[in-house]
Amino acid sequence: MERLTLEQYREMVSEIIEFKNLYGSLPEYALVDGKKIHKEHYIDMIERVNKFVLEMGRNPRTVDIRS
């Protein structure tokens, strides 16, 4: 898996936020369809998606796991 669909990405972000709200810190990794995405990679993904939305005014169709 090289990229996530927008739906997979949104679910991953929801789970990360839920974990943060429960435990007060970000998880070391996120699991998406059995694929482990390490903290530095999912933080990078979130930053890239936010930048894309600000610049393009819309959500991306897919999100690359690594830039």
Secondary structure, DSSP 4 states (H G I P E B T S, - for coil): --EEEHHHHHHHHHHHHHHHHHHSS--SEEEETTEEEEHHHHHHHHHHHHHHHHHHSS--SEEES--
